[in-house]
Amino acid sequence: MTANPKREPFDQNTEHGLSAETARLLGLSLLQKGDWDRAAAQFRLVVALAPEDTATYNNLGIALRNLGKREAAVRTFQAAIERRPDYLSARYNLGTTLGELGRSKQALDQFAAIVRLAPEHVDARFALGEPYWGHAPNTVVAITPSEGHQNGPMLY
């Protein structure tokens, strides 16, 4: 797996006088509280100021998905992946959202891409219906989605 998503410097201010970093943190707080509309608004501000911040696209996609705006969420997750093709959380969230839209082939393509990039990614393997083989020969580990991802998206 790769390190944290690429972020631009957050020294610019929004029209409300907040720095982009403050707006991002506020958006994360609102996202955690389930205030999807206000979280999306904060993330849109950050995207306008720091368009290469892939984590903000992912988090905006999560807010849009939770608002029921799944097609907009798909476009937003795709924007994150265009900027950073190895961004596993955005790929996972894209795959999940595509699945919810009934676009199974596209969803499976995203999960397969994750496994190619990170063979140890248990959640993607689970989504593909694959067993996770442990390190010991002839040993299969039963898997379920990771704690926190079972009922929710992958943040960051």
Summary of the structure (lengths in Angstrom):
residues: 156
radius of gyration: 16.4
end to end distance: 13.1
largest distance: 59.1
contacts: 488
relative contact order: 0.12
helix: 57%
strand: 4%
